[in-house]
Amino acid sequence: MTKTTLVMNGGRALAKMIGLTGPAPCFGMGGFQLLPFYEGMRAEGLRHFLINDERCGAFAADAYARVTGRPGLCDATLGPGATNLVTALVEALNAGVPLIAITGDSHRAHAWKNMTQECRQLDILRPAVKEILRVEVIQRIPEFVRRAYAVATSGRPGPVVIDIPEDITHAEYEFDMADFHIDPATTRIPARRTRPATEELTRAAAMIGAAKRPILLVGGGIHLSDASAALVAFADTQEIAVAHTMSGKGAIACNHRLSAGVFGRYFRVANDLIAQSDCVIVVGCKLGEVATKRFTLFKPGTRIIQIDSVAEEIGRTANISLGLWGDARETLLALNEALAGDAGAVRGARTAMVQDMHARLDVWRAQAQPRYTSTEVPINMGRLIGELRKQLPADGILIADGGFAAHWTALLFDTHVAGRTYLADRGLASIGYGLPGCLGAQLAAPDRIVVGITGDGGLNMTIGELETARRAGANFILIVVNNAASGYVKALQHSMYGQYQSSDLIEMNYARIAEAMGCRGIRVEDPERLAEAYSAAFKNRDRPTVIDVVVTRDPAKMLPAADSRALKVEKGDRPV
């Protein structure tokens, strides 16, 4: 067989390898070190979007990955470009989002001689990612790209940095084209699936089969495993209620008859069901602070089965009865198979718990309804969310920024289909995810309506990416929760001290700012105009739209009750 070779510089080789992984766009801001990579992206016909801040580029890549299940892609030049990635990389690391970040680095012949912008960027980035791959030999570029995708998509997914020095990207080498290949399994998550040991599955099936009031608690791992269908089938067959975290919202449709809604700090009825359960089945959930109400959720003696693809997470924050190390989808399928013979008998025995859940939910809905229909001026968050839910298509995607956007939508927003139609940056809960998250999600799903909810503080951090969205043709709708404050901080200050420090912002009209940037801007001060504003935005998606919603300035009304009560660690709180 004739050997085929091609002379390329390192940047072109990097782009050619990435091209083998699929059509994911790359978000970044160039510098001299990566110029050959940029030229390689152009020559290979790959999509690249200049962003205005590297953190936003990584956030956009993160949202793209969550929607598609494919690794997101971003780049940054050395020094400040690379260090700007840290917050977004930690978000992806904590949330299990597959990401490939390419960073340029100093010319090795001159490194550590006070090169411009040089810093110890690998030391800074290392704890923010699963792995750093430093390219020291040009011919190993194909190998390192394969390794990056394998690491990013295996086990708990996460971010990987490919660090490439200036002299490697600019140097030329005669590559053997047989080296340019990629394992298709590593181009999406999960790359590999595992099942727990047979004896552990048998024990778990026996525990679940004997339970009269079991409940499933699911986290973002359901989405990482693409396990929604398996979860719904298992819950339906076994007649088990399902509660979810913020990251797990959409694992089962919120309007499904077995959905108990969110659990933990923000909950409808799920915490009460957990307290009465004789078998808690935790799937793809880290059981962190918010999910467990700062580790007070489970009463002593609670029987807990924990399923996770990362063995060391099992039993990390709770005293469990049995741990199952395996992929969420495969484990649920295996349990359903093991329990199939007794499904008919147990369903009848569990009817009472499901009926009890529905009765509790009816009470909760009656209590929550005044928020959804509130005529308060300034506008109530419940009305903002309620009107959005009425008009957003079932397959529409909602991006919830950190702070208020996540807290209120976790509690009040319902998904109408199983799957990842709700994205909240809960890995690090950083403010500023909303706008770049919309950018990445809209490019991932150009035919679907993408709506983001961010605060005025979050938009102030990232507003430059409206220009990016226009240039990219990402015509999403961004709702601004405008309370002229760093609202979450102000509300917490009110709850604790009754006065404020460094939490107020100047009143801004973000609709006018959006118009000045060439986007559509709509300002809403009257709750009766919300429906009209949403309708206009959904019908006219020829450019990005900013809906500036003036909400309450009263800090006593800003927080879900769970937030303020969590400060006092009270028992039995109700967040409506």
N, C-alpha and C positions, 0 to 999 in steps of 0.2 A: 504493500500500500504506500502511495506517495505521501510524504509528510508535507502538510500545508503550513506555511508560516506567513506572518505579516508583521512588518515593522510598525510599531506604534509607540507613542509616548505613554507614560504611566496614566495620565488623565484619561486618554482615549480608551486604554485597556479597562480602566475602572468603569467608565460609562458603558462599554460593550458588555461587560459582565452584568451590570445592573439591568441592561436591556433584556437579558435573558430571563429575568425574574418576572416580567410583566409590565403593565402600563402605568405603574404608580408615578404620580408627579413628584418632583423634588422641589422643596422650598428652601431658599437660601439667599445669601448675600455674598457676592464674590469678592475675592482678593487675589493678589498675584500668585499665591501658592496654588490656587485651584483653577487658574485660567485654563490649563489644558483639559481639565475635567469639564468645565463649562463648554469648551469647544467640542469636546467629545460628545457631550449630551446633544449639542446641536447636530453634529455629524451623524449621530445614531438615530436621530429623529425622536428623541425623548423629550417629554415635557418638563420644563423648568420654570418656576415662578420666582422672580425677585420679590423678596419681602422687605419690609421696612425695619424689622427687628428680629433677630435670630430666635428669640424665645417664641415669638409668634409663629415663625416658620416651623419650629418643632411642635407647637400646639396644633397647628394645622395638619401636620403629618400624623400626629396622634389621633385626631378626629377621623382622618382618612382611614387609618388602620382600624379604628373601632367600627366604622360603618362597613368596611369591605372584608375585614379579617385578614388583610394582606399587610405586610410590613410597610409603615410609612417611611418616607425618605426626606432627609433634610441635610443641609450642609452649612459650614461656617468656616471662615478664614481663621488663621491662628490668633491667639491672644483674646481680645475682647469679643470676637465672633464666637470663639469656642466657649468662653466663660459665660456668655449670654445664654447658652443652651441649658445651663445646669437645672434651673427650676423645672423646665418642661421635661427634661430627661428623668428627673426624680419622680415626676408625675407618672410618666410611662412605666418606670421601674416599679413603683408601688401599686399601680393599677394593672400590671400585667399586659401592657400594650406593646406589640412588636414594633420596633423602630430601628432604622439604620441611620446613624448620623456620621457624616463624612467631615472630618476636620483637617484643614491644611496645617502644616507645621513648618518650622524653620528649616532652612537649607542646612544639612548636617555638617557641611564643611565649615560653617560659621556659627553653629549653635553655641549658645552661652557666651557669646562675645558682645552682649548688649544689642542683639538684633532688634529691630523695630517691632514692637508689639509682642515680643517673646515673653513667655511666662511659663510656669510649671503647670501647663494646662492638663497634662495627663494626670498629675497628682490631684488636680481639682475635679476632673471628670470621673476618675476611677470609681469613687463610691456612689456615683449617680447612675451607673449602668451595670448590666450583667457582665459585660466583658469589653476590654479595649484591645483592639488588634492594631498594632503599630507595624506599618509596612517598612521593612528595612531592606528588602531585596525585591527589585522590580518584577522579576518573573513570578513571584509568589502572589501577585495581585489576584489572579483568578481563585487561587486557593483561599485567600483571606475573605473574599466576598462570599464564597460558599460557606465558610465557617461563620461569618457574620449572620447570614440568614438562618443557618442551622441553630445557632444559639438563640437568636431572637424569637424563633417560633417553637422552641421545644420547652418541655416542662411548663413552669409559669413563664409565659412570654415576657419580653422586656426589651429595652434599648441596648444597642451595641454600637460602639464607636469604632470607625475605621480611621485611624490617624495616619496621614500620608505626608511625608516631608516634601518640601518644595523641589528638591533635586530629584526625587522619585517621580513626581507628576510630570516634570519637564523632560526627564531623560527618555531616550528611545531604546527599544529592545526588540529583537526579532522573536516574537511570541510563536510558540507552537499552538496552532488553532485548536488542536485536540484538547487543550487545557480549558477551553471556554465551554463549560457545561455547568448546569445547575440541577440539583435534585428538586423536581417539581413539588415534592411533599413539603419542602422548607419554604415555599413561597406563600404559604398561608398558615393560619393557626387552626387547630393544633397540628404541628408537623407529625407528631407521633402520639398514639393513644395506648394506654395501658389499662388493665383491669386488676382489681385487688386479688389476693390469694383466695383460692376456692374455700378454704376453711373459714376465712373471715367473712366472705359473702354468705356462707351458710349461717354463721352466728348472727349476722345483721338481719338476714331474712327471718330468722326465728324471733328476734326481738321486735321487728316491725309487725310480723304476723300476729303476735300476741297482744299488740297495743290496741287499746280502745280509743284513745285520743292522741294519735300521732300528729305531728305537724312538721312540715318541711320549711327550713330556713335557707334561703338561697341568696348568693351574692353574685358579683360580677363574673365569677368563674363559669357560671352557666353560659354566658355570652362568649367567653374565651373558648369554651369547648363546643360552641354551636349546639348546645344541648337543650334548647327550648322545647323542641318536639318530643324528645325523650322524657323531659320533665313533665310535660302536660299529659303524656300517655301514662306515665307512672302514677301521677296524682289522680287521674281519672279512674284508672283501673283499681287503685287501692283506696280510693275515696279519702284522700289526705289533703287538708288545707295547706296552702302555700303562702308564706310571707317572704318578703324580699327586703334587701337593703336598697340604698339609693342606686348603687352600681348594678344591682340585680333587677331593678325595675324593668319590666318587659319580659322577664324570664317566663312568666305566664301573663297573659293579658289581664290588666287590672279589673276588667269587667267580666272575667271568667267566674263561674259559680264557685270555684274553689280558691279564689284569691282572697287572702286576708289582708292585703295591702302591706305597707311598709312596717317594719318592726324596729325596735330600739328606741333611740331618743325621740324620733318622729314616728308616731304610730297611730293607727286608727283603733283596731281592736286586737292586733296580733299579740301584744305583750300579755294580755289577759289569757289568751289561748295558750301561750307558752307556759304560763304559770300553772295551768291546769293539765298540761300534756303529760302523758306517761311515756312518751318516746319522741325526742326532738332529733330530727335528721337534718344535719347541716351540710349543705352542698356548695362547694366553691365559694366559701365565705371565710374571711380571716377572723371574724368575731372581734373586731376592733372596738375602739372606744364608743363611737356613735352607735354602732349596731348593738352594743350590749349595755348602753346607758352607763358608760364608764365601769364596765365589768360587774354590774349589779343585776343583770337581767335574769340569770338562772338561780333559782333557789337551790339550797343544798340538797343533794340526792337526785337531781334531775338526770334522767337517763338520756345521754347524748351520743349519737352516732355521727362522726365527722368524716366527710368525704373530701379529699383534696388531692390535687396532682403534685403537690409539694409536701413530701413526707414530714419535714420538720415543722410545718405549720400545724399539724395535727396535735391537738392538746396544748397549743401554745398559750391560749388565754382562758381556757375553760377546762374543768375536770371532766373528761369524757369517759364514756363507758366502752366505746369501741371506735377505732380508727380504721378507715379504709383508704389505702393509698391507690389512687387511680384517677383516670380521666372521668369527668362528671358524666358525660354522655354514656360512655361504656359501662360505668358503674350502675347508673340508673337502669340501663337496658338489662344488665345482668340481674339486678334485684327484681325487676319486673318479671323476668323469666323464672326466677327462683320462687316467686310468690304467686305465679299465675294460677296454680291449682286451687288456692284458697281464697282467691279474690272475691268470688261471689259471696262467700260466708262473711268475710270481714266488712264488706261494704255496708251491709245492713247494720252491723254493730257500730259503725262509725257515723251513721246518719244523724244521731243526736248531736254530735259535736258540730257537724256542718250546719245543722239547723240553728244551733246556738250561735254560731258565727254570723249567720245571716241576720238573726234578731239583733245582735250587737251592732252589726253594720248599719242596719236600718236606723238605730238610735244615733249612731255617729253621723250618718247622712243628714238626718233631721237637724242635728246640732250644727253641721257644717253649711247647710243650705243658705243661711243668711249671708255668709261670706261670698258665696258664688253669685248671689243676686244683689249684693249691697249697692245702694245708691249713694254711699258716702262720697263726699268731695273734701279733700283729695281722694283718689281712687284706692279702694281696698284691693290688696293683693289677690284675694279670693276671686273677686270680680274679673280682674285681669286674666287670671288663669282659667276661670270658668268660660268666659267668652272665647278664649283661644281654643279650648277643647271642643267647643261646639263647631268650630269652622276648620280646624286642622284635620286633613284627611287621616284615615287610620294608619296609612303608611308614611305620613309626614314625620319628620325627624325634629325633635326638640333638643337643643343644646342648652344646658343649664350651667351658668357660670358659678364660681364659688360664692359663698355667702348666701344672701337672701334668695337668689334665684334657685339654688339647689335646695335650700331648706323648705321653701314654700311649695315648690313643684314636687318635691319628694312626698309631701303630705297631701297635696290637693290635686295634682295632675294625674289623670288615668291614661295608661296606654290601652289601645283597643285591639292590638294584635300581639302575639308572642314574637319576641325577637328584639333586636337592639334598635328601638326607635327613640330612645331617651338616653342622652349622653350627659353625664355630669363628671367633672374632673375631681373625683374623690380620692385619687391616689395621694395628692398633696393638698387638694382643696385650694389651689391658688386662685386669687382674683385675677381676671384678665383672660380667661380661657374662652369666654363667650364669642367674641368676634372672630378670632382665628379658628376656633372650633367650627364655626359656621362656614368659614372659607374651606376648610378641609372636607367637611361633611358634604357641602354642596358640590365640590369637584368629584367626590366619591359617588354621589347619587344625583347627577344633573337633572334627572327627570322627576325628582321628588321635591316636595316643598320642605325647605329647611328653615326653621325658626330658632332664633337664639334669644335667651333672656339674660341680660347683663345689668349691672348697676351703673350709675353714672361714674362711680369710681373705677370700675372695671373698664368702661369705655375710655375714660381719660388715659388709661395706661396703654391702650392699643389702637386708638382711633386712626392712626396712620394706615392701618390695614384696610380701611374702607377704600383707599386708593388702590391697594392690591386687588381687592375684590372686584372693583370696576374693571381693572386691566385684565383680570382672569376670567371675567364673565360669570362670576359666582354671584348669582342674583338671589341671595337669601334675604330673609326678613329678620331684622334685629330689634327686639323690644328692649327699651332702656327703662329700667326701674329708677325713675328720677325722684330722689328724695333730698337732693341738694346736700348730701352728706355721705360720709363713709358709714352707711346706715347701720350695718351690723355692729360696728364698734360703738357707735353712738347709742344704740339701744342697750348694749351691754353696760356701757357707762351709766346710763339712766337706771338700769336695774340694780347696779351695785352701789352707785354713789349719788345718783340724783342730779348730777351735773356733768359737764362735758369738757374735754380737752382735745384739741386737734382732730376733730371729727366732722366739722362742718365744711361744706364746699360752697362756692359761689353758684347761685342759680344760673343754669345754662339752658338754652333752647337747642337741644341736640338735633331737632328736625331742621332748623335753619343751618346748622353746621353741616349736616349731611347734604342739604341742597347745595351749599357752597362747594362741596367736594364732588358734585356731580351725581349724587345719589338722590333717591326720593326720600323726602322727609315728611312725617306726619306727627303732629303734636296733639295729644289727647289729654284734656283736663276734666272732661265730663264722662262719667262711666257709661252714659247712654250713647256715647259716640264710639265706644270701643269696637262694637260689632262692625260698624261702618268702616272703621280704620283697617281692621283685619281683612274684611272683604275686599277693599280696594287694593291692599298689598298683595293678596293672593291672586287677584285677577290681573295685575299689572307687574309681571315679573321680568321686566326688560332691563332692570338695573337693581343694585342693592337698595333695600328700603330700611330706613330707620324709623321706628315708631316710638316717639318720646312720650312716655306715660307718666304724668305727674301723680305720684302716690303720696301717702300721708307723710307729713313732717313730724308727727307726734311719735317720739321714741317709745312711748308706752304701747303703741299699736304696731310697731315695726316687726317685732319678733314673734314667731310661733311660741306659744307658751312654754313648750319644751325647752327652748334655749334658755330663757330666764330661770326656769325652775331647775334646770340642770346645774346652774351655778350653786344652788342650795342643796342639790342631790336629794330632792324630795321624792317620796314614793307616791305612786298612784297618780302621777300628773297626766293631764289630758291636753294634747297639743292643739286642740281646735279653738 
